[in-house]
Amino acid sequence: MAGVADSEILLRSQSSGSPRGFLNILAAHDYITSMILGQDNDDVMATARVVAATKIPGHLTQAAASLAEDPNSRLVYIGFSEHAAAALYAALLTQEVTTVTADGYPSDDFDPHAAPAGLNGSTAVLFTGRDPADNARAVELAADLDAAGAEVVLIGSRAVGKATCIRTPTGHVSAQMAHSVVIAEYFVSLLAA
């Protein structure tokens, strides 16, 4: 394919079997998109800086521990807008490396009232980024989930009631998504331990 292509971009990254492969793919798509649109590709370096600076909050350990202790627990990842990719990735990663049952949903596809087996005693991780509209919708969903008895972890820009809130950094959406992926990978590693 490279022989007949108009251009070739060599990407030196880890194999796709590694969880970091997702971040590499995210960076590659951002880079290629900026080339196609004739835009500056500084977002790739900004994303790398966000990933390097991501601090893992200690209170995430408690959420993972309580989830792992209950063999009947249920884990739901819900992503808003572009962050649906992080939710789906987190669910797949959880299923691959843990014994915890996990489902991933784009926010538009998740109905807390139609959730199978109820949500009482489950954990819901919401990925919203910094979009004000997504955060407003997340506040409503977090309240519904809390009322249903779920423990809520919100990765976004607004604190919500009793939910564990992890602030998303400001910046380009790719950097926000990369931050979500790093948090998801750490959370899954806690579950696996």
RARA-V365176 format. One record per residue. N is the residue number from 1. RES is the residue in one small letter. D_FIRST is the distance of its C-alpha to the first C-alpha in Angstrom with 2 decimals. Layout:
N,RES,D_FIRST / N,RES,D_FIRST
//
This chain:
1,m,0.00 / 2,a,3.80 / 3,g,5.39 / 4,v,5.61 / 5,a,6.19 / 6,d,9.97 / 7,s,10.28 / 8,e,9.38 / 9,i,11.99 / 10,l,13.03 / 11,l,15.19 / 12,r,17.79 / 13,s,19.32 / 14,q,21.05 / 15,s,19.68 / 16,s,19.49 / 17,g,22.66 / 18,s,24.66 / 19,p,26.38 / 20,r,25.33 / 21,g,21.71 / 22,f,22.77 / 23,l,23.99 / 24,n,20.83 / 25,i,18.84 / 26,l,21.61 / 27,a,21.44 / 28,a,17.68 / 29,h,18.14 / 30,d,21.20 / 31,y,19.61 / 32,i,16.68 / 33,t,19.33 / 34,s,21.61 / 35,m,19.12 / 36,i,18.45 / 37,l,22.22 / 38,g,23.20 / 39,q,25.31 / 40,d,26.50 / 41,n,24.63 / 42,d,27.86 / 43,d,27.55 / 44,v,25.27 / 45,m,28.12 / 46,a,30.72 / 47,t,29.05 / 48,a,29.01 / 49,r,32.69 / 50,v,33.56 / 51,v,32.01 / 52,a,33.91 / 53,a,37.10 / 54,t,37.07 / 55,k,40.36 / 56,i,40.80 / 57,p,44.00 / 58,g,46.54 / 59,h,47.66 / 60,l,44.34 / 61,t,45.64 / 62,q,48.55 / 63,a,46.43 / 64,a,44.24 / 65,a,47.37 / 66,s,49.17 / 67,l,46.16 / 68,a,45.70 / 69,e,49.44 / 70,d,49.57 / 71,p,47.95 / 72,n,48.11 / 73,s,46.46 / 74,r,43.66 / 75,l,41.00 / 76,v,39.37 / 77,y,36.68 / 78,i,36.60 / 79,g,34.26 / 80,f,35.00 / 81,s,32.42 / 82,e,29.32 / 83,h,31.09 / 84,a,30.64 / 85,a,27.40 / 86,a,29.61 / 87,a,32.09 / 88,l,29.64 / 89,y,28.06 / 90,a,31.62 / 91,a,32.67 / 92,l,29.82 / 93,l,30.50 / 94,t,34.21 / 95,q,33.82 / 96,e,31.72 / 97,v,34.09 / 98,t,37.51 / 99,t,39.92 / 100,v,40.46 / 101,t,39.65 / 102,a,37.40 / 103,d,36.06 / 104,g,33.83 / 105,y,34.26 / 106,p,33.33 / 107,s,36.80 / 108,d,37.00 / 109,d,36.62 / 110,f,39.28 / 111,d,42.91 / 112,p,45.31 / 113,h,47.98 / 114,a,45.89 / 115,a,44.50 / 116,p,45.03 / 117,a,47.78 / 118,g,48.82 / 119,l,47.96 / 120,n,51.16 / 121,g,50.43 / 122,s,46.68 / 123,t,44.58 / 124,a,42.39 / 125,v,39.92 / 126,l,39.09 / 127,f,36.26 / 128,t,37.15 / 129,g,36.14 / 130,r,38.40 / 131,d,38.22 / 132,p,41.91 / 133,a,41.41 / 134,d,39.49 / 135,n,42.17 / 136,a,44.91 / 137,r,43.39 / 138,a,42.99 / 139,v,46.69 / 140,e,47.65 / 141,l,45.41 / 142,a,46.63 / 143,a,50.20 / 144,d,49.57 / 145,l,47.97 / 146,d,50.84 / 147,a,53.37 / 148,a,51.76 / 149,g,52.29 / 150,a,48.80 / 151,e,48.17 / 152,v,45.83 / 153,v,43.50 / 154,l,42.19 / 155,i,39.41 / 156,g,39.98 / 157,s,42.46 / 158,r,45.63 / 159,a,48.05 / 160,v,49.04 / 161,g,52.35 / 162,k,52.29 / 163,a,48.49 / 164,t,47.01 / 165,c,45.24 / 166,i,42.50 / 167,r,41.93 / 168,t,38.46 / 169,p,38.05 / 170,t,37.96 / 171,g,34.83 / 172,h,31.45 / 173,v,30.44 / 174,s,27.58 / 175,a,30.30 / 176,q,32.50 / 177,m,29.88 / 178,a,29.17 / 179,h,32.94 / 180,s,33.16 / 181,v,30.53 / 182,v,32.46 / 183,i,35.69 / 184,a,34.29 / 185,e,33.03 / 186,y,36.44 / 187,f,38.26 / 188,v,36.40 / 189,s,37.17 / 190,l,40.82 / 191,l,40.78 / 192,a,39.33 / 193,a,42.05
//
